[in-house]
Amino acid sequence: MRLEPEWRARADRGVRLQADLDGPAKAGPYESGPAKAGPHIPLSQVDALGTLRVEIGPDCSRCKLHTLGRRQVVFGVGNPNADLMFVGEAPGADEDIQGEPFVGRAGQLLTKIIEAIDLRREDVYIANVIKCRPPQNRNPEPDEVEQCEPFLFRQVDIIRPKVIVALGKFAAQCLLKSDAPITRIRGREFTYRDSILIPTYHPAYLLRNPSAKRDVWEDMKKVRAILTQSADE
């Protein structure tokens, strides 16, 4: 049984979202196994993600990042049966320490974005294109992506989300195999491995450019509408 979010009727949230996203938030310790409120998750999906995690291993050495100071592999976190999946580019310093994606300031903002469309963080699944932190948070290099993105493909195929939100230019360009700027593709719908992919700005970009929060809110309203329509079918 797939997660069917119960959307609650609300007034226009555009201004409220901007105000909410400016406030402090604390990212909790989310598990990568079944969500707390998801007792109907098929064990096959839980097992498949667990098998994939074991296959990658805690000390992956498939690319050069294991020699460049990364602490650990950051696999992914959330509901294995999620209708909504977020994909970023790579773990940062906080994620490398804690072993979970999006737990720093950008992750706290992502949590607020998720809550703004009436979901909880544990309702969705969060991953990155690559699973190890690049030095100085530089963009992943082509050989690193080549080695790691097949594992993301398998996560997507296991979870089978209805919607994937690509967070930021790098993730969107990598998934779409395009060099189009994020300003041109954000908010548009693309087909990606049987899911609908919608690029939007990375939460870290919003921390530097708060005025872009309204654009992200428009993108997330589109995500919510797709999920609502799917739940009604």
MOPETA-V933301 format. One record per backbone hydrogen bond with DSSP energy under -0.5 kcal/mol. NH is the residue of the N-H (numbers start at 1). CO is the residue of the C=O. E is the energy in kcal/mol with one decimal. If there is no record, write none. Layout:
# MOPETA-V933301
NH & CO & E
NH & CO & E
This chain:
# MOPETA-V933301
3 & 81 & -0.9
5 & 3 & -0.7
7 & 5 & -0.9
17 & 13 & -3.4
18 & 14 & -1.5
19 & 15 & -1.9
20 & 16 & -3.2
21 & 17 & -3.0
22 & 18 & -0.7
22 & 19 & -0.7
23 & 19 & -0.5
23 & 20 & -1.4
27 & 25 & -0.5
30 & 28 & -1.6
38 & 35 & -1.7
41 & 38 & -1.3
45 & 42 & -1.0
46 & 42 & -1.4
47 & 43 & -3.3
48 & 44 & -2.4
49 & 45 & -2.3
50 & 46 & -2.2
51 & 47 & -2.8
52 & 48 & -2.2
53 & 49 & -2.5
54 & 50 & -2.1
55 & 51 & -2.3
56 & 52 & -2.4
57 & 53 & -2.3
60 & 57 & -0.7
66 & 63 & -1.1
67 & 64 & -2.1
68 & 65 & -1.3
70 & 65 & -1.1
73 & 58 & -0.6
74 & 131 & -3.4
75 & 73 & -0.7
77 & 126 & -2.2
78 & 31 & -1.1
79 & 124 & -1.9
80 & 78 & -0.6
82 & 79 & -1.8
85 & 163 & -2.3
86 & 125 & -2.7
87 & 165 & -2.5
88 & 127 & -2.4
96 & 92 & -2.4
97 & 93 & -1.6
98 & 94 & -2.6
99 & 95 & -2.7
108 & 104 & -2.3
109 & 105 & -1.9
110 & 106 & -2.2
111 & 107 & -2.2
112 & 108 & -1.5
113 & 109 & -2.1
114 & 110 & -2.6
115 & 111 & -2.4
116 & 112 & -1.7
117 & 113 & -0.6
117 & 114 & -1.2
118 & 115 & -1.7
119 & 114 & -1.5
123 & 120 & -1.8
124 & 120 & -0.6
124 & 121 & -1.2
125 & 84 & -1.9
126 & 77 & -3.0
127 & 86 & -2.4
129 & 88 & -1.9
130 & 89 & -1.7
137 & 134 & -1.8
138 & 135 & -1.8
144 & 141 & -1.0
145 & 141 & -2.3
146 & 142 & -2.5
147 & 143 & -1.4
148 & 144 & -1.7
149 & 145 & -3.0
151 & 148 & -1.5
152 & 148 & -1.0
153 & 149 & -2.5
154 & 150 & -1.8
155 & 151 & -1.9
156 & 152 & -2.6
157 & 153 & -2.4
158 & 154 & -2.0
159 & 155 & -2.7
160 & 156 & -2.9
162 & 83 & -1.0
163 & 83 & -2.5
164 & 196 & -2.9
165 & 85 & -3.1
166 & 164 & -0.6
166 & 198 & -1.1
167 & 87 & -3.0
167 & 165 & -0.6
168 & 166 & -0.9
168 & 200 & -3.0
172 & 168 & -2.2
173 & 169 & -2.9
174 & 170 & -2.5
175 & 171 & -2.5
176 & 172 & -2.4
177 & 173 & -0.9
178 & 173 & -1.8
184 & 181 & -1.6
185 & 181 & -1.3
186 & 182 & -2.2
187 & 199 & -2.8
188 & 185 & -1.8
190 & 197 & -2.1
192 & 190 & -0.5
192 & 195 & -2.9
195 & 192 & -1.9
196 & 162 & -2.3
197 & 190 & -3.6
197 & 195 & -0.6
198 & 164 & -2.8
199 & 188 & -0.6
200 & 166 & -2.4
205 & 202 & -1.0
206 & 202 & -1.5
207 & 203 & -1.6
208 & 204 & -1.1
209 & 205 & -2.0
212 & 209 & -2.2
213 & 210 & -1.9
214 & 211 & -0.7
216 & 212 & -1.8
217 & 213 & -2.5
218 & 214 & -2.0
219 & 215 & -2.1
220 & 216 & -2.8
221 & 217 & -2.1
222 & 218 & -1.4
223 & 219 & -1.8
224 & 220 & -2.7
225 & 221 & -2.1
226 & 222 & -2.1
227 & 223 & -2.3
228 & 224 & -2.5
229 & 225 & -2.5
230 & 226 & -2.3
231 & 227 & -2.2
232 & 228 & -1.5
233 & 229 & -0.8
233 & 230 & -0.6
